Amino acid sequence: MTALAQQIRKGRKFDQVLAGAREVFMADGFEGASVDEIARVAAVSKATLYSYFPDKRLLFLEVANAECCRQSDEAMDQIDLEAPPRDVLMQTGCHFVRFITSKFGQQIFCMCVAEKDRFPELGQQFYNSGPAVMRAEMAEYFEMAEARGELRIKDKLLAADQFGDLCKADIWTRLIFGVVQTVSEEEIHYVVENAVDTFLARYGV
């Protein structure tokens, strides 16, 4: 068991605490969320909350992991994997970029970087619940599309990484360094559309 996992105890009100924390974190962000407010929304005492999560960072990470899984499931439910590659890639890319450029998505990234010395396994845990899931699902889709004669990709995991990076071009860097505070839906669509064009120029049949 890792040092991170040792500090989290599960019990009867665990899901209740997690649901309340998600609501508060999504509304107020990590810094703006108070333990008092989380306990109030979750309808538990502070003592109960701390018995599950002795550190607010651990609670935030648990919410982040759950949110990444939820986002992945939502994307898979909404996207028709039988559609032409351009449609699938556009929907997938836009869904991905909307999440990572959201206030919550940026806070997850910044926390993993800031806490990597204190909790070395934190970044790995987030990677496994977020980026690694998308990577594997994209590679699986590429297998399906290649079998239908729509794509030709030798290294499908590498191609999944390349597609994700193409979708983040310009937008992600400017957000993380504070050059801009938000990006519009039009900007996201423009960058993802160009990412899809570039990707299909390399791997399309």
Steps between C-alpha positions, in 0.01 A plus 500: 500500500634844409545788745222680316254213529584449868366847578157433347248292693175383343178459692122534495499873419796498262292547184295767673814696587631457145176627345496809722866569431448472124219757514709747699825450307324539166340824619784659698819331387763353731613821667149639539350183644488491880480186709205652685307547175584150376379350829180708482418400141586138570281510814772355721702635792854630451618214718342250263650672199848502654466135600481418128729770364753653744623734227291712262746419221422131532129572478553716191703225334232241573239730346731558203543128440125443515439794266751369246325164497164672463625714211640194325176305539297800381715541190470132410122514544461807279740420217396266219816296435349372175492852354767621253841564666472876455177509700632271774825694534327837505260395776772329702744789463248768597382301803861451613602863456188635673589297807872579521438871441225521762586659834469160664719329241775757537491474879541122482811542286652772718440302819664187361807703409508694830458190719722255312777520762263456794297225334714350221223255409241777460593578140505131409157449654354792305670387179353152539146631553510768229759520219573126500131417462458733204821366346382140520151579371637696204737215413206258514300725268794517257501119487131503405544775242800325345302175474236694304769637268457860624839554663848351470701525823799291600548621860151572628598607852750749360234628260261549795765709677564700185132575453462621858800730467377638168167588661675694779718704264526869600191495725639292787835675527347847507253397770754332728737796484222748559530675164122461470241415764244321284458368147183518293312217338598650165871480588465140616319401181759676283800331665337156509391529136858571399621215721262261324614623157865443595429159652301376201766630259741262673278202582194527278443260213 
